[in-house]
Amino acid sequence: MNPYDAAHNLAKALRESPEFKEMKEAQEAVKTDSSAKEMLLDFRKEQFSMHKKQLTGEEISTEQKDKLEKLFDVVSMNTLIKRLLDAEYKVSIMLQDIQKIISEANSEIYDEELIGSTEDLFDNEQGYEQ
């Protein structure tokens, strides 16, 4: 089977999956409720801000973590948002599983003897040994 055809088939299967359909429906439901949409966007903004700090190595205070957790608890009380968050979680698990399957095939393609192990590459600050 041609890998490109398989990728197109996978994309089609994803679009037709119950998980994707549920997520799309949940997104539409949140978009039609202005208060739910605003609440979700506020939560995502706070979530993104904390994630950005983590990526830059900035310390996240206990207060900031508690604030986000409480905000999540409040947001989750809204049934439209809870439905969307649950749907997003299910889709992310499915995509992680698919990525794992693809990664397993990838690991069979590359011969570590010819490219070196990841540890070797990162331990050598000069780059590839010559």
TORKOL-4160 file (C-alpha; in steps of 0.2 Angstrom, whole numbers, padded with zeros to 4 digits, m for minus):
130
<pt num="1" X="0000" Y="0000" Z="0000"/>
<pt num="2" X="0006" Y="0017" Z="m0004"/>
<pt num="3" X="0010" Y="0027" Z="0012"/>
<pt num="4" X="0002" Y="0043" Z="0005"/>
<pt num="5" X="m0014" Y="0034" Z="0001"/>
<pt num="6" X="m0013" Y="0026" Z="0018"/>
<pt num="7" X="m0011" Y="0044" Z="0026"/>
<pt num="8" X="m0026" Y="0050" Z="0016"/>
<pt num="9" X="m0036" Y="0035" Z="0022"/>
<pt num="10" X="m0031" Y="0039" Z="0040"/>
<pt num="11" X="m0036" Y="0057" Z="0038"/>
<pt num="12" X="m0053" Y="0052" Z="0032"/>
<pt num="13" X="m0055" Y="0039" Z="0045"/>
<pt num="14" X="m0051" Y="0052" Z="0059"/>
<pt num="15" X="m0064" Y="0064" Z="0052"/>
<pt num="16" X="m0077" Y="0050" Z="0052"/>
<pt num="17" X="m0073" Y="0044" Z="0069"/>
<pt num="18" X="m0085" Y="0046" Z="0083"/>
<pt num="19" X="m0072" Y="0055" Z="0093"/>
<pt num="20" X="m0069" Y="0068" Z="0080"/>
<pt num="21" X="m0087" Y="0070" Z="0077"/>
<pt num="22" X="m0091" Y="0072" Z="0095"/>
<pt num="23" X="m0077" Y="0085" Z="0097"/>
<pt num="24" X="m0084" Y="0095" Z="0082"/>
<pt num="25" X="m0101" Y="0095" Z="0089"/>
<pt num="26" X="m0095" Y="0100" Z="0106"/>
<pt num="27" X="m0085" Y="0114" Z="0099"/>
<pt num="28" X="m0101" Y="0121" Z="0090"/>
<pt num="29" X="m0111" Y="0120" Z="0106"/>
<pt num="30" X="m0098" Y="0130" Z="0115"/>
<pt num="31" X="m0096" Y="0143" Z="0101"/>
<pt num="32" X="m0115" Y="0146" Z="0101"/>
<pt num="33" X="m0115" Y="0150" Z="0120"/>
<pt num="34" X="m0106" Y="0166" Z="0122"/>
<pt num="35" X="m0103" Y="0164" Z="0141"/>
<pt num="36" X="m0097" Y="0147" Z="0139"/>
<pt num="37" X="m0085" Y="0152" Z="0125"/>
<pt num="38" X="m0079" Y="0167" Z="0135"/>
<pt num="39" X="m0076" Y="0156" Z="0150"/>
<pt num="40" X="m0066" Y="0143" Z="0140"/>
<pt num="41" X="m0056" Y="0156" Z="0132"/>
<pt num="42" X="m0051" Y="0164" Z="0149"/>
<pt num="43" X="m0046" Y="0147" Z="0155"/>
<pt num="44" X="m0036" Y="0143" Z="0139"/>
<pt num="45" X="m0027" Y="0160" Z="0141"/>
<pt num="46" X="m0022" Y="0156" Z="0159"/>
<pt num="47" X="m0017" Y="0138" Z="0154"/>
<pt num="48" X="m0006" Y="0145" Z="0139"/>
<pt num="49" X="0002" Y="0158" Z="0150"/>
<pt num="50" X="0007" Y="0145" Z="0163"/>
<pt num="51" X="0013" Y="0133" Z="0149"/>
<pt num="52" X="0023" Y="0147" Z="0142"/>
<pt num="53" X="0032" Y="0150" Z="0158"/>
<pt num="54" X="0036" Y="0132" Z="0160"/>
<pt num="55" X="0044" Y="0132" Z="0143"/>
<pt num="56" X="0055" Y="0147" Z="0147"/>
<pt num="57" X="0060" Y="0138" Z="0163"/>
<pt num="58" X="0051" Y="0151" Z="0174"/>
<pt num="59" X="0046" Y="0145" Z="0191"/>
<pt num="60" X="0027" Y="0142" Z="0193"/>
<pt num="61" X="0021" Y="0146" Z="0210"/>
<pt num="62" X="0010" Y="0135" Z="0220"/>
<pt num="63" X="m0003" Y="0150" Z="0220"/>
<pt num="64" X="m0003" Y="0150" Z="0201"/>
<pt num="65" X="m0005" Y="0131" Z="0200"/>
<pt num="66" X="m0019" Y="0132" Z="0213"/>
<pt num="67" X="m0027" Y="0146" Z="0203"/>
<pt num="68" X="m0027" Y="0136" Z="0187"/>
<pt num="69" X="m0034" Y="0121" Z="0196"/>
<pt num="70" X="m0048" Y="0131" Z="0203"/>
<pt num="71" X="m0052" Y="0139" Z="0186"/>
<pt num="72" X="m0052" Y="0121" Z="0179"/>
<pt num="73" X="m0065" Y="0116" Z="0192"/>
<pt num="74" X="m0076" Y="0130" Z="0188"/>
<pt num="75" X="m0075" Y="0128" Z="0170"/>
<pt num="76" X="m0078" Y="0110" Z="0171"/>
<pt num="77" X="m0095" Y="0114" Z="0180"/>
<pt num="78" X="m0101" Y="0121" Z="0163"/>
<pt num="79" X="m0109" Y="0105" Z="0154"/>
<pt num="80" X="m0105" Y="0112" Z="0137"/>
<pt num="81" X="m0086" Y="0115" Z="0141"/>
<pt num="82" X="m0085" Y="0099" Z="0151"/>
<pt num="83" X="m0092" Y="0090" Z="0135"/>
<pt num="84" X="m0079" Y="0098" Z="0124"/>
<pt num="85" X="m0064" Y="0095" Z="0136"/>
<pt num="86" X="m0069" Y="0077" Z="0137"/>
<pt num="87" X="m0070" Y="0075" Z="0118"/>
<pt num="88" X="m0053" Y="0084" Z="0117"/>
<pt num="89" X="m0046" Y="0072" Z="0129"/>
<pt num="90" X="m0053" Y="0057" Z="0119"/>
<pt num="91" X="m0046" Y="0064" Z="0103"/>
<pt num="92" X="m0029" Y="0067" Z="0110"/>
<pt num="93" X="m0028" Y="0049" Z="0117"/>
<pt num="94" X="m0032" Y="0042" Z="0100"/>
<pt num="95" X="m0019" Y="0054" Z="0091"/>
<pt num="96" X="m0006" Y="0048" Z="0104"/>
<pt num="97" X="m0010" Y="0030" Z="0100"/>
<pt num="98" X="m0008" Y="0033" Z="0082"/>
<pt num="99" X="0008" Y="0043" Z="0084"/>
<pt num="100" X="0015" Y="0028" Z="0094"/>
<pt num="101" X="0011" Y="0016" Z="0080"/>
<pt num="102" X="0019" Y="0027" Z="0068"/>
<pt num="103" X="0034" Y="0029" Z="0079"/>
<pt num="104" X="0036" Y="0011" Z="0081"/>
<pt num="105" X="0038" Y="0009" Z="0062"/>
<pt num="106" X="0050" Y="0024" Z="0062"/>
<pt num="107" X="0061" Y="0015" Z="0074"/>
<pt num="108" X="0062" Y="0000" Z="0062"/>
<pt num="109" X="0068" Y="0012" Z="0048"/>
<pt num="110" X="0083" Y="0020" Z="0056"/>
<pt num="111" X="0098" Y="0009" Z="0060"/>
<pt num="112" X="0106" Y="0016" Z="0076"/>
<pt num="113" X="0123" Y="0009" Z="0071"/>
<pt num="114" X="0123" Y="0021" Z="0056"/>
<pt num="115" X="0116" Y="0037" Z="0065"/>
<pt num="116" X="0121" Y="0034" Z="0083"/>
<pt num="117" X="0110" Y="0034" Z="0098"/>
<pt num="118" X="0102" Y="0049" Z="0104"/>
<pt num="119" X="0112" Y="0049" Z="0120"/>
<pt num="120" X="0128" Y="0049" Z="0110"/>
<pt num="121" X="0122" Y="0064" Z="0099"/>
<pt num="122" X="0117" Y="0074" Z="0114"/>
<pt num="123" X="0132" Y="0070" Z="0125"/>
<pt num="124" X="0144" Y="0076" Z="0111"/>
<pt num="125" X="0143" Y="0095" Z="0112"/>
<pt num="126" X="0154" Y="0097" Z="0097"/>
<pt num="127" X="0141" Y="0088" Z="0085"/>
<pt num="128" X="0145" Y="0073" Z="0076"/>
<pt num="129" X="0162" Y="0065" Z="0079"/>
<pt num="130" X="0173" Y="0066" Z="0064"/>
